[in-house]
Amino acid sequence: MTESKIYFKFDGKKYAGNQGDTIAAALLRNNVRLIGRSFKYHRPRGIYTCGIEEPNALVQIINEHNEPNVRATVKKIYEGMIVKSQNRWPSLKTDLGSINNILSPIFSAGFYYKTFMGPKGFWKNVYEPLIRRTAGLGKPPKEFKSKSIHQHHNVDIIIVGGGLSGLLAARKFAGTNYDVLMVEREDALGGVLKNADKIKSINDQPKDEWLEKTERLIRNSSNIKILKNTLVTTYNFSDHLIALEDKNVGKPQDNEKPELVLHKIRTKHTILANGHIERFITFRNNDLPGVMLAASFEKYLNRYGVVPDESPVIFTNNSSTYSLLKSLTDLGHKPKAYVDIRDQKNIEKETIDLLEKFNIPFYPKSEIEGCEGQKEVKKVSIRTKKNQISKIKTSMLCVSGGFNPDIHLFTQSKGLLKWDKEHLTFKPDRIFQKTITLGSVSGNFSYEKLLVEVENKLSEFEGLNELEVKFELNGPGKFQIKELWETKHEKKSLWSKSFIDLQNDVTTKDLRQAVNEGFNRIEHLKRFTTNSMGTDQGKISSINALGIVSKILKKDISEVGTTTYRPPYSPVNFSAIAGRSTYEFYDPERKTPLHSWHVKQNAVFENVGQWKRPWYFKKSEDETMHQAVQREAEQVRKAAGILDGSTLGKIEIKGKDALTFVNLMYTNSFTKMKPKTGRYALMLGEDGMVKDDGIVCKINDQHFIVTTTTGNAASVLAHMEEYAQTEWPNLNVYMNSITEQFATFNLSGPKSRVIMSRVFNDIDFSNDQFPFMSFNNFKYLDTEIRILRASFTGELGYEIYVPPSHALKLWQKIFIYSRDFDLVPYGTETMHLLRAEKGYIIVGQDTDGTVTPLDLNLNWMIGKKKKDFIGKRSLTRTDIVRETRKQLVGLVPIDKTLGIEEGQHVIEQKDLSLPIKDPVDMLGHVTSSYFSPNLNHSVAMALIRGGKRKIGSRLFVSTENLNTIAVEVVEPNFIDPKNERMML
Amino acid sequence: MFTIRCPYCGERDQSEFSNGGEAHVARPKDPEQISDREWSEYVFIRANPKGIYYERWVHTHGCKKWFNAVRNTSTDEILKVYKMGEAPPPLKGFKNTIKTPSGEPDVGSGNFSVKKP
C-alpha cells in the first residue's frame, strides 16, 4: 500500500486517510466514532458496518453539490473532500435536537398519527414544517446539472457479484461463446476473500495470488466484460437488470465527464452471486457508537488495514466470528472478551483452542444484556450462563447475529423464498425468471459444497470449462448458529432502548406496541412502525424484526413472512435516473422555419406540445400581453393579420380507396365534394366524442390532404393507421405525415385579398376564380406552393403552404408588399380570441373528450346519408341524444364592463353569500373567455346542461370571490353572425 | 419491462410498443342494425383475465405495424405473436406452466415472497 496520505475535512476538521479508504475507514483510522445523529431521537450514532448496508453513518458531501445521505462506509475519500454530519444543530457533539431523546417515552409508534390531529390546518402549517426540521436526514442538494448517462447492454449471461462464487462462474464461462457481463459493486473483485481471512489457499496458492491470476484470466477472455464500482439495484421482468456505476470513485467530480452511469442490462440468464449480509442482535443501547458488526470489523482489518479497536468484546451466536478472532490475534491484539450464546459443547474446537491459547476471557452460553456510555460505548454488561450480570470496560463491541443471503434482487425477480432452519434465514426457493443463485445468496455457506453447486447449476450450459478448485480453510468449515434475535433488558428505565431499526429509530418496544394495537400482519406492522423503511431498507435488521414478531405472535417465522422487497436495492440518485434527459434535453423543442423572424420581432413564445409558437408579439418593451393581444385582434379585423400556422398537423392520404377511408374517418361526406376544394371536418372516436377537427382537402378521390390540430398530429395519424391496419385492411390506402414538409401562413382580414394579389400578382383571387374553401397549387420560384381560401377568424382569409426552405423569404416578402395595408403578425392568443368571437371551438379547450358534435351544434357537419363512419352509431345512443347533456353556448355579461374567467362555474343562483345551506347546482363551466376589442365587451363560451334550451335566459357565473356575474345565454357567434366577412 | 418479438422487426424492448387492448373484437359490420347494448359492448367492454389472453400491440417506435399476441397477463410471458388477419392460435395449445409470480390466487392480487409452508 502506498503511504501517501489523503487529506479531507469532516465537520470542519482536517483528517488524513490512505488511498482507497472510505470515509468511514479514514475516520476510524483517526479514532473518530461519532458520525451522526439519529433520525427521530437525535441519539449519537457511529459506524455500524463496512458497506452498502450501513444504517447510521450517513453524511453530506458539501463539495459535491451538497449530496446528502451518502454512506460513509461506501464513499471513498479524495484530496480536498468536504464532509459534514447530518441531522444535528448546532454541532454534532451538542445537538439541541437530542431533547427528543429525553422526550422519547412519548414518541412511540404511531405518535405522529395519533397526536397531530387538529385543529384544522395545523398539520400543514405548523406540525409538518416543525417535524420536517427536526426529524430527517440530510438536506437536498441545490442547483445541480447532471452529467450522468445511460448505457444499454444485451448479453447472454450476467454475473452479479465478483466474489468467490461469481469468479468460479466466470471462470467456467471464460473463453466460451457466451457473452458475459460481470458486475461488482466494490472497486476490486474477491468479495469475502478480501474481507476476511477464512481461506488460507486455493489450489495451493495463497488466495491473493489465485485471485490475481483468476482476474487476469477472466480479463483476457474476450467474452467477459467486468464492471467494477457498479451496483445492481433492480431486477425487472424479464431478466432486465439495472445497475449504477460510480465513475468517480476516490476522485473529485469531473466537470466534463459523467459522474454516474446507469446500465440497463438485458440478459438471457442471470447468475446471482451477490453474497450475504450480516445481521445484528438487539440489546439495550445497541445503537451506541462503538457497536459494530463483527464481519464489518473484520473487513476494516483485512481490506483497509484499519484496526477500529485493539481490544473489542466479541458477541456472537454463530461460528463465523472465529476468523475475526484469528485476524485480531494474528495482528497481536487481544479481544477483551468472547461472548457466545451457544453452549460450550456446541462451539467449534478451533475457537475454543484459540481463546485458550491467548487467554481471552470466554463467556459461553452468555449474552450481552446492554451497553453503557454517553456518546460511545464505555462498558458492556454480560448476562452469564448463571444468569448473573457482569460488567466489562471496553470501547468497542463486535456483534454477529448470523447471515442473511442477500435475497433482495432474487425477490425483486419474483422468486419465492423459504425458511432455512439450519442457518436460520430465508433463502431462495423457486425461481420465476431465468435466475441461478450461487454461493451464500443461495443459502450455501460451505466452501466445500461451492464447487459442486457451481457445476450442478451451470450444467445446462454447453461447452463450459472444466474447473478444478481446492480450498485450504482457516478454521471451521461448517457454519453453525443458534437462534437469538434480542436479549432481555435488565434496566426497566423509560429511556433504555433496544433498536430494531437504527436508521428510523424503531425499537423492539414499538414492535410490541404495534402488535398490541392490532397490527399483527407484517406489512401493516412495517408501515405503522416504519420498521425497515429507511434508505438502508433494514438490511441488517429486517429478518431480526420478523424473528421478534414471530415470537410475539407465537408463530413460525415462515408464517409471518417477509415484507415485499422492492427495487431499488439501494437508493439511486435522481441524476442517474434522469441521465441526459434534463434541461434542454428533457424534451425536444420544435421550431418553425420562421422562428428566427419571430424572435427578432419580440415574440413571446408558448409551448404547444413540443412546438414553440409565438403567443403574442411585444410591440414595445412595456406593452403588456393584454395590450398586445387587443392591438393584434383589432388590426386583423380592421386590416389584416398573419399567423405562423406551420405547426398544424398535415397528413397526406393516398390510395385507390382514399375516399372511402376519409369518409369513414370523418363525420362529413366527401363523396360529392369537388376536387380542389376543402371542407372543415370532424373526427370522432368510436364513442361518438369529438377527437379532432381540421380541414380535409380533396385533390381527387384517390388523394387527400388533411390538417389536424397542432397537439393531435401524431395521435390522429396513429388513429388512422390503427383502423387502416386492423379494421379495414382490405382498403387500399396509405397515410404519411407531411407536417414538416410545409410551412403554413394564415393570412386573414379584409385586406388579405389585396395583399395576396400584390404578392402573387399572376394569380386571380376574385370570388369567382378563388371561392371560399377552394385551393390550388401554383408555381412559385423553383418550387410549388398551395393556397387554400379558408378562415379561422371569420374574416376573408388565405392559407399558404410553402416548403420550409422558401418560407422565411416568402414571409418577409409578404410584409414588404403589404406596407401600405397595416399587416400585423399575430400569435396564438389573438388567434384564440378571434375564433372565440366567432364561436369556433378549439378541440381540447371547448371539448374534453365527453362532447359530441350534437353538443357543439355541429350537426351540419354530420354526413347523415353516410352508411357508416367512426362514431356514427354512438350518436344515436340514448345517452347521446339526451337533451340535458352539456351543450356549447355563448355567454355575454349583462354589465358590459365585467370580465368572465375561464373555468368558472355557470349557475342559476345569484346569491352565494355565506353560509351556503344547500349544494349549489352547477350547470357547467366556462370553456373560453376573452375581452373582445371589436365588440368592446367580454365574450365567453361555456358547456352547460341543456344549454340549447337556455338560449335567451339569464344565468350567473361564479368568480374567485363570492360575487357572481350575471350573463345572458346567447348563440356562440358574437361577430358577423351571417358569416359575410369571410365571403367578402 | 419485457421484450416483444415484432413479427416484422424481430425482438425489441417493450418500451418501443404500445398495447392496443383485447384482440379479435370485430367491429360490427352493420352498426345501425344492432341495439344500443350490443354497440356499447363493442365500444366499451373488454375482457381482463388473469392468465392467457389475446391482445393487440403496435410497434409505435418502430415499424408502426399492428399485430396480435398471446400473453399470460399474470406472468407477462408472451407465448405467441402473429400478424393481423392470421387466425388466433387455440388457447388450449398453451400450457400455463406457472400461474402467478408468487403462487397467488387466481382472482385478486397478492404479494407473497415466502412460499407457504
Interface residues (C-beta under 8 A of the other chain):
Chain A: N236 F237 S238 H240 R266 T411 K414 L416 L417 K418 W419 F426 D429 R430 F432 D556 S558 E559 G561 T562 T564 Y565 E686 D687 A718 E721 E722 Q725 T726 E727 P729 K867 D868 K872 R873 S874 R877 T878
Chain B: M1 F2 T3 D13 G20 R27 P28 D30 P31 E32 I34 D36 W39 S40 Y42 V43 F44 R56 V58 T60 K64 K65 W66 T75 D76 M84 G85 I98 P101 S102 G103 N111 F112 S113 V114 K115 P117
